[in-house]
């Protein structure tokens, strides 16, 4: 019963977030809410249709997809590594994807095909960073350790940040500003074709994880425990790492470097419905989508007509959560 009520509340929050995001806007520095025209599109003028179909509608869909992807990636990483601090941003996966995209844009070879090549490039960077962190984090016996993941993520993040700074120093002023704002995390224009492709990929990732939920639950027993119940833990860990990289790459390609969404949401969900992956997966996707959409709406309107990078807001929300979790981990080891 608690699970059904949680799903209902989560979907209500999602609908309210969409309603607010579509209805809230600014005019001459004044924030206004007008959602009535959304239900009267046949009477809407050309400007209102353009707002819905070209600017605000795609932005809302992009925020929902990125939030769901990052939340699922965080839930997956925390489950297979049994590390409550695992997150695509903290582990350097997003940093690897960001570095790959910055290098790709710096070369400017395939400018006309940015929208479909950028996710591929981001995936390559995220995958390399992911496996580098997993390699660095293995302690005695080949087991992934919490401290190893943190230190490995710090090293990979620092390395990627240094290379990105070097690349940005060589950009012309226009590309420097655009890329810097993108790296700070921002959801802006995305063509409908790209959103349809990304949406299909996110749904396919959710479907795959839902089908493997019982196997992912076995990771709570550890690698040896998972093997004892018939789960090939090494193969599943490899596939999970690739899928987490894929989901992080989707987020980076659409919205830049957004941190902490994959850290906050899984913990909130587990507090509500427990640790069963069959329940936490869908709820994490829905709440992740809602959280990022609300954060993007706040970032869009907080200093209207100027926009605040949404990555700033997610960091403000995520840093206290990270400190609390890290403190709990350190207390548990005493």
NUDRENMI-276629 format. One record per residue (C-alpha): residue number from 1; residue in three letters; z, x, y. Coordinates in Angstrom, 2 decimals. Each point is the difference from the previous one (the first is absolute). Example, Ala and Ser with C-alpha at 12.3 -4.5 7.8 and 13.67 -1.06 7.14 Angstrom:
# NUDRENMI-276629
<pt i="1" aa="ALA" pz="7.80" px="12.30" py="-4.50"/>
<pt i="2" aa="SER" pz="-0.66" px="1.37" py="3.44"/>
This chain:
# NUDRENMI-276629
<pt i="1" aa="UNK" pz="0.00" px="0.00" py="0.00"/>
<pt i="2" aa="UNK" pz="0.88" px="2.81" py="2.41"/>
<pt i="3" aa="UNK" pz="-3.41" px="1.57" py="-0.62"/>
<pt i="4" aa="UNK" pz="-1.87" px="-3.23" py="0.83"/>
<pt i="5" aa="UNK" pz="1.98" px="-0.49" py="3.20"/>
<pt i="6" aa="UNK" pz="-0.67" px="3.61" py="0.99"/>
<pt i="7" aa="UNK" pz="-3.74" px="-0.47" py="-0.53"/>
<pt i="8" aa="UNK" pz="0.04" px="-3.18" py="2.08"/>
<pt i="9" aa="UNK" pz="1.88" px="1.68" py="2.86"/>
<pt i="10" aa="UNK" pz="-2.29" px="3.05" py="-0.14"/>
<pt i="11" aa="UNK" pz="-3.16" px="-2.11" py="0.26"/>
<pt i="12" aa="UNK" pz="1.50" px="-2.03" py="2.85"/>
<pt i="13" aa="UNK" pz="0.72" px="3.26" py="1.85"/>
<pt i="14" aa="UNK" pz="-3.58" px="1.10" py="-0.67"/>
<pt i="15" aa="UNK" pz="-1.45" px="-3.23" py="1.40"/>
<pt i="16" aa="UNK" pz="2.26" px="0.18" py="3.07"/>
<pt i="17" aa="UNK" pz="-1.02" px="3.63" py="0.59"/>
<pt i="18" aa="UNK" pz="-3.69" px="-0.97" py="-0.16"/>
<pt i="19" aa="UNK" pz="0.58" px="-2.94" py="2.34"/>
<pt i="20" aa="UNK" pz="1.79" px="2.19" py="2.56"/>
<pt i="21" aa="UNK" pz="-2.54" px="2.80" py="-0.25"/>
<pt i="22" aa="UNK" pz="-2.91" px="-2.39" py="0.57"/>
<pt i="23" aa="UNK" pz="1.67" px="-2.01" py="2.76"/>
<pt i="24" aa="UNK" pz="1.71" px="2.71" py="2.05"/>
<pt i="25" aa="UNK" pz="-2.05" px="1.84" py="2.60"/>
<pt i="26" aa="UNK" pz="0.19" px="1.41" py="3.51"/>
<pt i="27" aa="UNK" pz="-1.83" px="-0.99" py="3.15"/>
<pt i="28" aa="UNK" pz="0.36" px="2.07" py="3.17"/>
<pt i="29" aa="UNK" pz="3.15" px="1.60" py="-1.39"/>
<pt i="30" aa="UNK" pz="1.60" px="-3.34" py="-0.94"/>
<pt i="31" aa="UNK" pz="0.75" px="-0.78" py="-3.67"/>
<pt i="32" aa="UNK" pz="-1.17" px="-3.45" py="-1.01"/>
<pt i="33" aa="UNK" pz="0.09" px="-2.04" py="-3.19"/>
<pt i="34" aa="UNK" pz="-2.77" px="-2.45" py="-0.71"/>
<pt i="35" aa="UNK" pz="-0.82" px="-0.77" py="-3.61"/>
<pt i="36" aa="UNK" pz="-1.27" px="-3.55" py="0.49"/>
<pt i="37" aa="UNK" pz="-3.62" px="1.16" py="0.32"/>
<pt i="38" aa="UNK" pz="0.18" px="1.47" py="-3.52"/>
<pt i="39" aa="UNK" pz="-0.01" px="-3.55" py="-1.34"/>
<pt i="40" aa="UNK" pz="-2.83" px="-1.10" py="2.31"/>
<pt i="41" aa="UNK" pz="-2.63" px="2.66" py="-0.57"/>
<pt i="42" aa="UNK" pz="-2.81" px="-2.53" py="0.34"/>
<pt i="43" aa="UNK" pz="1.14" px="-0.51" py="3.61"/>
<pt i="44" aa="UNK" pz="0.71" px="3.67" py="0.74"/>
<pt i="45" aa="UNK" pz="-2.14" px="1.84" py="2.52"/>
<pt i="46" aa="UNK" pz="-1.93" px="3.18" py="-0.73"/>
<pt i="47" aa="UNK" pz="2.78" px="2.30" py="1.22"/>
<pt i="48" aa="UNK" pz="2.55" px="-1.58" py="-2.34"/>
<pt i="49" aa="UNK" pz="-2.39" px="0.25" py="-2.94"/>
<pt i="50" aa="UNK" pz="-0.59" px="3.67" py="0.76"/>
<pt i="51" aa="UNK" pz="3.76" px="0.62" py="0.17"/>
<pt i="52" aa="UNK" pz="0.41" px="-1.58" py="-3.43"/>
<pt i="53" aa="UNK" pz="-3.05" px="1.42" py="-1.80"/>
<pt i="54" aa="UNK" pz="-0.47" px="3.41" py="1.62"/>
<pt i="55" aa="UNK" pz="3.36" px="1.26" py="1.19"/>
<pt i="56" aa="UNK" pz="3.23" px="-1.76" py="-0.94"/>
<pt i="57" aa="UNK" pz="-1.06" px="-1.45" py="-3.36"/>
<pt i="58" aa="UNK" pz="-1.16" px="3.32" py="-1.52"/>
<pt i="59" aa="UNK" pz="3.06" px="1.74" py="1.42"/>
<pt i="60" aa="UNK" pz="2.35" px="-2.48" py="-1.66"/>
<pt i="61" aa="UNK" pz="-1.79" px="0.37" py="-3.35"/>
<pt i="62" aa="UNK" pz="0.06" px="3.80" py="0.29"/>
<pt i="63" aa="UNK" pz="3.75" px="0.01" py="0.71"/>
<pt i="64" aa="UNK" pz="0.65" px="-2.25" py="-2.99"/>
<pt i="65" aa="UNK" pz="-2.05" px="2.19" py="-2.35"/>
<pt i="66" aa="UNK" pz="1.50" px="3.28" py="1.21"/>
<pt i="67" aa="UNK" pz="3.56" px="-1.34" py="-0.14"/>
<pt i="68" aa="UNK" pz="-0.48" px="-1.32" py="-3.53"/>
<pt i="69" aa="UNK" pz="-1.64" px="3.25" py="-1.16"/>
<pt i="70" aa="UNK" pz="2.74" px="2.25" py="1.41"/>
<pt i="71" aa="UNK" pz="2.80" px="-2.20" py="-1.36"/>
<pt i="72" aa="UNK" pz="-1.53" px="0.00" py="-3.50"/>
<pt i="73" aa="UNK" pz="-0.50" px="3.77" py="0.18"/>
<pt i="74" aa="UNK" pz="3.65" px="0.52" py="0.95"/>
<pt i="75" aa="UNK" pz="1.23" px="-2.34" py="-2.73"/>
<pt i="76" aa="UNK" pz="-2.15" px="1.78" py="-2.58"/>
<pt i="77" aa="UNK" pz="1.10" px="3.50" py="1.03"/>
<pt i="78" aa="UNK" pz="3.68" px="-0.95" py="0.06"/>
<pt i="79" aa="UNK" pz="-0.33" px="-1.58" py="-3.44"/>
<pt i="80" aa="UNK" pz="-1.80" px="2.77" py="-1.88"/>
<pt i="81" aa="UNK" pz="1.96" px="2.85" py="1.62"/>
<pt i="82" aa="UNK" pz="3.33" px="-1.90" py="-0.05"/>
<pt i="83" aa="UNK" pz="0.49" px="1.28" py="3.52"/>
<pt i="84" aa="UNK" pz="1.09" px="-2.49" py="2.69"/>
<pt i="85" aa="UNK" pz="-1.37" px="2.29" py="2.72"/>
<pt i="86" aa="UNK" pz="-3.58" px="0.06" py="-1.30"/>
<pt i="87" aa="UNK" pz="-2.52" px="-1.18" py="2.59"/>
<pt i="88" aa="UNK" pz="-3.66" px="0.99" py="0.64"/>
<pt i="89" aa="UNK" pz="0.88" px="1.26" py="3.48"/>
<pt i="90" aa="UNK" pz="3.14" px="1.96" py="-0.92"/>
<pt i="91" aa="UNK" pz="-1.63" px="1.60" py="-3.04"/>
<pt i="92" aa="UNK" pz="-2.94" px="1.33" py="2.00"/>
<pt i="93" aa="UNK" pz="-2.58" px="-2.27" py="-1.64"/>
<pt i="94" aa="UNK" pz="-0.91" px="-1.67" py="3.28"/>
<pt i="95" aa="UNK" pz="-0.03" px="3.41" py="1.67"/>
<pt i="96" aa="UNK" pz="-2.52" px="1.27" py="-2.54"/>
<pt i="97" aa="UNK" pz="-2.19" px="-3.05" py="0.58"/>
<pt i="98" aa="UNK" pz="0.29" px="0.43" py="3.77"/>
<pt i="99" aa="UNK" pz="-0.97" px="3.67" py="-0.18"/>
<pt i="100" aa="UNK" pz="-3.06" px="-0.82" py="-2.10"/>
<pt i="101" aa="UNK" pz="-1.12" px="-2.67" py="2.48"/>
<pt i="102" aa="UNK" pz="0.52" px="2.31" py="3.00"/>
<pt i="103" aa="UNK" pz="-2.08" px="2.70" py="-1.70"/>
<pt i="104" aa="UNK" pz="-2.69" px="-2.56" py="-0.81"/>
<pt i="105" aa="UNK" pz="-0.13" px="-1.28" py="3.57"/>
<pt i="106" aa="UNK" pz="0.02" px="3.54" py="1.34"/>
<pt i="107" aa="UNK" pz="-3.09" px="0.88" py="-2.02"/>
<pt i="108" aa="UNK" pz="-1.73" px="-3.22" py="1.18"/>
<pt i="109" aa="UNK" pz="-2.68" px="0.23" py="-2.66"/>
<pt i="110" aa="UNK" pz="-0.27" px="-3.65" py="-1.07"/>
<pt i="111" aa="UNK" pz="0.86" px="-1.87" py="3.19"/>
<pt i="112" aa="UNK" pz="-1.98" px="-3.10" py="-0.94"/>
<pt i="113" aa="UNK" pz="1.89" px="-0.43" py="-3.28"/>
<pt i="114" aa="UNK" pz="3.56" px="0.45" py="1.26"/>
<pt i="115" aa="UNK" pz="1.28" px="-3.37" py="-1.13"/>
<pt i="116" aa="UNK" pz="-0.62" px="0.57" py="-3.72"/>
<pt i="117" aa="UNK" pz="0.25" px="3.80" py="-0.18"/>
<pt i="118" aa="UNK" pz="3.35" px="0.21" py="1.79"/>
<pt i="119" aa="UNK" pz="1.97" px="-1.73" py="-2.82"/>
<pt i="120" aa="UNK" pz="-1.62" px="2.31" py="-2.57"/>
<pt i="121" aa="UNK" pz="0.90" px="3.09" py="2.00"/>
<pt i="122" aa="UNK" pz="3.53" px="-1.32" py="0.56"/>
<pt i="123" aa="UNK" pz="0.37" px="-0.62" py="-3.75"/>
<pt i="124" aa="UNK" pz="-0.97" px="3.60" py="-0.81"/>
<pt i="125" aa="UNK" pz="2.53" px="1.35" py="2.50"/>
<pt i="126" aa="UNK" pz="2.76" px="-2.36" py="-1.14"/>
<pt i="127" aa="UNK" pz="-0.57" px="0.85" py="-3.68"/>
<pt i="128" aa="UNK" pz="0.13" px="3.75" py="0.59"/>
<pt i="129" aa="UNK" pz="3.17" px="-0.34" py="2.09"/>
<pt i="130" aa="UNK" pz="1.59" px="-2.28" py="-2.60"/>
<pt i="131" aa="UNK" pz="-0.53" px="2.39" py="-2.89"/>
<pt i="132" aa="UNK" pz="1.11" px="2.95" py="2.13"/>
<pt i="133" aa="UNK" pz="3.30" px="-1.75" py="0.75"/>
<pt i="134" aa="UNK" pz="0.51" px="-0.99" py="-3.64"/>
<pt i="135" aa="UNK" pz="-0.65" px="3.58" py="-1.07"/>
<pt i="136" aa="UNK" pz="2.44" px="1.41" py="2.55"/>
<pt i="137" aa="UNK" pz="2.70" px="-2.56" py="-0.83"/>
<pt i="138" aa="UNK" pz="0.36" px="0.73" py="-3.70"/>
<pt i="139" aa="UNK" pz="3.29" px="1.61" py="-0.90"/>
<pt i="140" aa="UNK" pz="1.36" px="1.23" py="-3.32"/>
<pt i="141" aa="UNK" pz="-1.55" px="-1.72" py="-2.97"/>
<pt i="142" aa="UNK" pz="-2.95" px="-1.14" py="2.10"/>
<pt i="143" aa="UNK" pz="1.94" px="-2.97" py="1.40"/>
<pt i="144" aa="UNK" pz="-0.77" px="-1.20" py="3.52"/>
<pt i="145" aa="UNK" pz="3.14" px="0.39" py="2.13"/>
<pt i="146" aa="UNK" pz="1.03" px="-1.77" py="3.20"/>
<pt i="147" aa="UNK" pz="0.58" px="3.27" py="1.84"/>
<pt i="148" aa="UNK" pz="-3.32" px="1.35" py="-1.27"/>
<pt i="149" aa="UNK" pz="-1.86" px="-3.05" py="1.28"/>
<pt i="150" aa="UNK" pz="1.62" px="0.24" py="3.42"/>
<pt i="151" aa="UNK" pz="-0.66" px="3.72" py="0.36"/>
<pt i="152" aa="UNK" pz="-3.50" px="-0.30" py="-1.45"/>
<pt i="153" aa="UNK" pz="-0.79" px="-2.80" py="2.44"/>
<pt i="154" aa="UNK" pz="1.35" px="2.04" py="2.92"/>
<pt i="155" aa="UNK" pz="-2.16" px="2.99" py="-0.97"/>
<pt i="156" aa="UNK" pz="-3.20" px="-2.03" py="-0.46"/>
<pt i="157" aa="UNK" pz="0.62" px="-2.00" py="3.18"/>
<pt i="158" aa="UNK" pz="0.58" px="3.18" py="2.01"/>
<pt i="159" aa="UNK" pz="-3.12" px="1.62" py="-1.43"/>
<pt i="160" aa="UNK" pz="-2.17" px="-3.05" py="0.71"/>
<pt i="161" aa="UNK" pz="1.44" px="-0.40" py="3.51"/>
<pt i="162" aa="UNK" pz="-0.75" px="3.65" py="0.81"/>
<pt i="163" aa="UNK" pz="-3.60" px="-0.29" py="-1.13"/>
<pt i="164" aa="UNK" pz="-0.45" px="-3.30" py="1.86"/>
<pt i="165" aa="UNK" pz="1.36" px="1.59" py="3.20"/>
<pt i="166" aa="UNK" pz="-2.45" px="2.86" py="-0.42"/>
<pt i="167" aa="UNK" pz="-2.90" px="-2.42" py="-0.43"/>
<pt i="168" aa="UNK" pz="1.06" px="-2.18" py="2.92"/>
<pt i="169" aa="UNK" pz="0.14" px="3.05" py="2.27"/>
<pt i="170" aa="UNK" pz="-3.73" px="0.45" py="-0.60"/>
<pt i="171" aa="UNK" pz="-0.96" px="-3.64" py="0.74"/>
<pt i="172" aa="UNK" pz="-1.58" px="-1.08" py="3.28"/>
<pt i="173" aa="UNK" pz="2.31" px="-2.04" py="2.29"/>
<pt i="174" aa="UNK" pz="-1.37" px="-3.41" py="-1.05"/>
<pt i="175" aa="UNK" pz="0.23" px="0.60" py="-3.75"/>
<pt i="176" aa="UNK" pz="3.39" px="1.66" py="0.51"/>
<pt i="177" aa="UNK" pz="1.47" px="-3.12" py="1.62"/>
<pt i="178" aa="UNK" pz="-1.55" px="-2.41" py="-2.52"/>
<pt i="179" aa="UNK" pz="1.12" px="2.04" py="-3.01"/>
<pt i="180" aa="UNK" pz="3.49" px="0.61" py="1.41"/>
<pt i="181" aa="UNK" pz="0.56" px="-3.74" py="0.51"/>
<pt i="182" aa="UNK" pz="-1.35" px="-0.66" py="-3.50"/>
<pt i="183" aa="UNK" pz="2.40" px="2.55" py="-1.52"/>
<pt i="184" aa="UNK" pz="2.92" px="-1.69" py="1.78"/>
<pt i="185" aa="UNK" pz="-0.83" px="-3.14" py="-1.97"/>
<pt i="186" aa="UNK" pz="-2.06" px="-2.77" py="1.46"/>
<pt i="187" aa="UNK" pz="-1.91" px="-3.02" py="-1.26"/>
<pt i="188" aa="UNK" pz="-3.01" px="-0.84" py="2.11"/>
<pt i="189" aa="UNK" pz="-3.58" px="-0.95" py="-0.77"/>
<pt i="190" aa="UNK" pz="-1.16" px="-0.32" py="-3.59"/>
<pt i="191" aa="UNK" pz="-3.29" px="-1.64" py="-1.07"/>
<pt i="192" aa="UNK" pz="0.19" px="-2.98" py="-2.32"/>
<pt i="193" aa="UNK" pz="-2.05" px="1.84" py="-2.63"/>
<pt i="194" aa="UNK" pz="2.59" px="2.76" py="-0.20"/>
<pt i="195" aa="UNK" pz="2.84" px="-2.52" py="-0.15"/>
<pt i="196" aa="UNK" pz="-1.65" px="-1.85" py="-2.89"/>
<pt i="197" aa="UNK" pz="-0.39" px="3.24" py="-1.97"/>
<pt i="198" aa="UNK" pz="3.55" px="1.14" py="0.74"/>
<pt i="199" aa="UNK" pz="1.36" px="-3.45" py="-0.85"/>
<pt i="200" aa="UNK" pz="-1.75" px="0.10" py="-3.38"/>
<pt i="201" aa="UNK" pz="1.48" px="3.44" py="-0.72"/>
<pt i="202" aa="UNK" pz="3.52" px="-1.03" py="1.00"/>
<pt i="203" aa="UNK" pz="-0.21" px="-3.10" py="-2.20"/>
<pt i="204" aa="UNK" pz="-1.31" px="2.10" py="-2.92"/>
<pt i="205" aa="UNK" pz="2.92" px="2.42" py="0.44"/>
<pt i="206" aa="UNK" pz="2.48" px="-2.90" py="0.03"/>
<pt i="207" aa="UNK" pz="-1.60" px="-1.48" py="-3.12"/>
<pt i="208" aa="UNK" pz="0.14" px="3.33" py="-1.86"/>
<pt i="209" aa="UNK" pz="3.65" px="0.53" py="0.89"/>
<pt i="210" aa="UNK" pz="0.85" px="-3.57" py="-0.99"/>
<pt i="211" aa="UNK" pz="-1.59" px="0.58" py="-3.41"/>
<pt i="212" aa="UNK" pz="1.99" px="3.24" py="-0.42"/>
<pt i="213" aa="UNK" pz="3.28" px="-1.40" py="1.31"/>
<pt i="214" aa="UNK" pz="1.79" px="0.11" py="-3.37"/>
<pt i="215" aa="UNK" pz="-1.00" px="3.65" py="-0.47"/>
<pt i="216" aa="UNK" pz="1.11" px="0.91" py="3.52"/>
<pt i="217" aa="UNK" pz="3.36" px="-1.65" py="-0.69"/>
<pt i="218" aa="UNK" pz="0.43" px="2.47" py="-2.87"/>
<pt i="219" aa="UNK" pz="0.16" px="2.87" py="2.50"/>
<pt i="220" aa="UNK" pz="3.51" px="-1.15" py="0.85"/>
<pt i="221" aa="UNK" pz="0.95" px="1.58" py="-3.34"/>
<pt i="222" aa="UNK" pz="-1.50" px="3.34" py="1.01"/>
<pt i="223" aa="UNK" pz="-2.99" px="1.78" py="-1.51"/>
<pt i="224" aa="UNK" pz="1.61" px="0.44" py="-3.42"/>
<pt i="225" aa="UNK" pz="1.31" px="-3.57" py="0.00"/>
<pt i="226" aa="UNK" pz="-3.44" px="-1.36" py="0.90"/>
<pt i="227" aa="UNK" pz="-1.54" px="1.91" py="-2.90"/>
<pt i="228" aa="UNK" pz="2.61" px="-1.42" py="-2.36"/>
<pt i="229" aa="UNK" pz="-1.23" px="-3.53" py="0.75"/>
<pt i="230" aa="UNK" pz="-3.65" px="0.92" py="-0.50"/>
<pt i="231" aa="UNK" pz="-1.06" px="0.82" py="3.56"/>
<pt i="232" aa="UNK" pz="-2.14" px="3.11" py="0.59"/>
<pt i="233" aa="UNK" pz="2.06" px="1.14" py="2.98"/>
<pt i="234" aa="UNK" pz="-2.13" px="3.02" py="0.92"/>
<pt i="235" aa="UNK" pz="-3.24" px="-1.98" py="0.11"/>
<pt i="236" aa="UNK" pz="1.61" px="-2.86" py="1.90"/>
<pt i="237" aa="UNK" pz="1.54" px="2.42" py="2.49"/>
<pt i="238" aa="UNK" pz="-3.42" px="1.58" py="0.61"/>
<pt i="239" aa="UNK" pz="-1.66" px="-3.39" py="0.50"/>
<pt i="240" aa="UNK" pz="2.82" px="-1.16" py="2.24"/>
<pt i="241" aa="UNK" pz="-0.31" px="3.12" py="2.16"/>
<pt i="242" aa="UNK" pz="-3.75" px="-0.57" py="0.35"/>
<pt i="243" aa="UNK" pz="0.50" px="-3.67" py="0.87"/>
<pt i="244" aa="UNK" pz="2.70" px="0.83" py="2.56"/>
<pt i="245" aa="UNK" pz="-2.39" px="2.50" py="1.57"/>
<pt i="246" aa="UNK" pz="-2.71" px="-2.64" py="0.05"/>
<pt i="247" aa="UNK" pz="2.24" px="-2.56" py="1.72"/>
<pt i="248" aa="UNK" pz="1.21" px="2.57" py="2.54"/>
<pt i="249" aa="UNK" pz="-3.62" px="1.00" py="0.70"/>
<pt i="250" aa="UNK" pz="-0.84" px="-3.63" py="0.75"/>
<pt i="251" aa="UNK" pz="2.83" px="-0.12" py="2.51"/>
<pt i="252" aa="UNK" pz="-0.99" px="3.27" py="1.68"/>
<pt i="253" aa="UNK" pz="-3.70" px="-0.88" py="0.21"/>
<pt i="254" aa="UNK" pz="0.74" px="-3.30" py="1.78"/>
<pt i="255" aa="UNK" pz="3.12" px="0.77" py="2.03"/>
<pt i="256" aa="UNK" pz="0.68" px="3.74" py="0.16"/>
<pt i="257" aa="UNK" pz="3.36" px="1.52" py="-0.93"/>
<pt i="258" aa="UNK" pz="2.48" px="-2.85" py="-0.38"/>
<pt i="259" aa="UNK" pz="3.36" px="0.98" py="-1.40"/>
<pt i="260" aa="UNK" pz="2.97" px="-1.73" py="-1.59"/>
<pt i="261" aa="UNK" pz="-1.61" px="-3.34" py="-0.91"/>
<pt i="262" aa="UNK" pz="-0.04" px="1.13" py="-3.63"/>
<pt i="263" aa="UNK" pz="3.61" px="1.14" py="0.34"/>
<pt i="264" aa="UNK" pz="1.60" px="-3.05" py="1.62"/>
<pt i="265" aa="UNK" pz="-1.66" px="-2.91" py="-1.79"/>
<pt i="266" aa="UNK" pz="0.68" px="0.91" py="-3.69"/>
<pt i="267" aa="UNK" pz="3.72" px="0.46" py="0.71"/>
<pt i="268" aa="UNK" pz="0.27" px="-3.37" py="1.73"/>
<pt i="269" aa="UNK" pz="-1.86" px="-1.68" py="-2.87"/>
<pt i="270" aa="UNK" pz="2.16" px="1.59" py="-2.70"/>
<pt i="271" aa="UNK" pz="3.14" px="-1.14" py="1.82"/>
<pt i="272" aa="UNK" pz="-1.30" px="-3.58" py="-0.18"/>
<pt i="273" aa="UNK" pz="-1.64" px="-0.33" py="-3.45"/>
<pt i="274" aa="UNK" pz="1.15" px="3.05" py="-1.96"/>
<pt i="275" aa="UNK" pz="-2.07" px="2.79" py="-1.54"/>
<pt i="276" aa="UNK" pz="-2.40" px="-1.90" py="-2.25"/>
<pt i="277" aa="UNK" pz="-3.47" px="1.23" py="1.00"/>
<pt i="278" aa="UNK" pz="-1.50" px="-3.38" py="-0.85"/>
<pt i="279" aa="UNK" pz="1.99" px="-1.55" py="2.85"/>
<pt i="280" aa="UNK" pz="0.12" px="2.84" py="2.49"/>
<pt i="281" aa="UNK" pz="-3.76" px="0.70" py="0.04"/>
<pt i="282" aa="UNK" pz="-1.25" px="-3.21" py="1.62"/>
<pt i="283" aa="UNK" pz="3.03" px="-0.34" py="2.24"/>
<pt i="284" aa="UNK" pz="-0.43" px="3.59" py="1.25"/>
<pt i="285" aa="UNK" pz="-3.67" px="-0.60" py="0.79"/>
<pt i="286" aa="UNK" pz="0.74" px="-3.20" py="1.93"/>
<pt i="287" aa="UNK" pz="2.96" px="1.42" py="1.96"/>
<pt i="288" aa="UNK" pz="-1.84" px="3.26" py="0.68"/>
<pt i="289" aa="UNK" pz="-2.92" px="-1.95" py="1.44"/>
<pt i="290" aa="UNK" pz="2.35" px="-2.13" py="2.13"/>
<pt i="291" aa="UNK" pz="2.00" px="3.00" py="1.26"/>
<pt i="292" aa="UNK" pz="-3.04" px="1.96" py="1.14"/>
<pt i="293" aa="UNK" pz="-1.64" px="-3.04" py="1.59"/>
<pt i="294" aa="UNK" pz="3.16" px="-0.78" py="1.99"/>
<pt i="295" aa="UNK" pz="0.35" px="3.67" py="1.00"/>
<pt i="296" aa="UNK" pz="-3.65" px="0.14" py="1.10"/>
<pt i="297" aa="UNK" pz="0.41" px="-3.18" py="2.05"/>
<pt i="298" aa="UNK" pz="3.08" px="1.45" py="1.69"/>
<pt i="299" aa="UNK" pz="-1.80" px="3.30" py="0.65"/>
<pt i="300" aa="UNK" pz="-2.96" px="-1.88" py="1.50"/>
<pt i="301" aa="UNK" pz="2.12" px="-2.03" py="2.43"/>
<pt i="302" aa="UNK" pz="3.09" px="2.12" py="0.78"/>
<pt i="303" aa="UNK" pz="-1.67" px="1.86" py="2.88"/>
<pt i="304" aa="UNK" pz="-3.01" px="-2.26" py="0.58"/>
<pt i="305" aa="UNK" pz="-2.72" px="0.64" py="1.04"/>
<pt i="306" aa="UNK" pz="0.68" px="3.46" py="-1.47"/>
<pt i="307" aa="UNK" pz="0.55" px="0.28" py="-3.75"/>
<pt i="308" aa="UNK" pz="2.74" px="1.93" py="-1.78"/>
<pt i="309" aa="UNK" pz="-1.02" px="1.73" py="-3.25"/>
<pt i="310" aa="UNK" pz="1.40" px="-2.12" py="-2.80"/>
<pt i="311" aa="UNK" pz="1.04" px="3.17" py="-1.83"/>
<pt i="312" aa="UNK" pz="2.64" px="0.51" py="2.69"/>
<pt i="313" aa="UNK" pz="1.63" px="-3.34" py="-0.85"/>
<pt i="314" aa="UNK" pz="-0.09" px="0.56" py="-3.75"/>
<pt i="315" aa="UNK" pz="1.62" px="3.40" py="0.52"/>
<pt i="316" aa="UNK" pz="2.74" px="-1.52" py="2.17"/>
<pt i="317" aa="UNK" pz="0.72" px="-2.52" py="-2.75"/>
<pt i="318" aa="UNK" pz="-0.33" px="2.46" py="-2.86"/>
<pt i="319" aa="UNK" pz="2.02" px="3.00" py="1.18"/>
<pt i="320" aa="UNK" pz="3.40" px="-1.78" py="-0.16"/>
<pt i="321" aa="UNK" pz="-0.87" px="-1.32" py="-3.47"/>
<pt i="322" aa="UNK" pz="-0.92" px="3.52" py="-1.12"/>
<pt i="323" aa="UNK" pz="3.28" px="1.41" py="1.31"/>
<pt i="324" aa="UNK" pz="2.01" px="-2.71" py="-1.79"/>
<pt i="325" aa="UNK" pz="-1.82" px="0.61" py="-3.30"/>
<pt i="326" aa="UNK" pz="0.30" px="3.76" py="0.29"/>
<pt i="327" aa="UNK" pz="3.72" px="-0.30" py="0.75"/>
<pt i="328" aa="UNK" pz="0.44" px="-2.23" py="-3.05"/>
<pt i="329" aa="UNK" pz="-1.83" px="2.53" py="-2.17"/>
<pt i="330" aa="UNK" pz="2.18" px="2.86" py="1.22"/>
<pt i="331" aa="UNK" pz="3.20" px="-2.00" py="-0.56"/>
<pt i="332" aa="UNK" pz="-1.14" px="-0.84" py="-3.53"/>
<pt i="333" aa="UNK" pz="-0.28" px="3.69" py="-0.85"/>
<pt i="334" aa="UNK" pz="3.59" px="0.84" py="1.00"/>
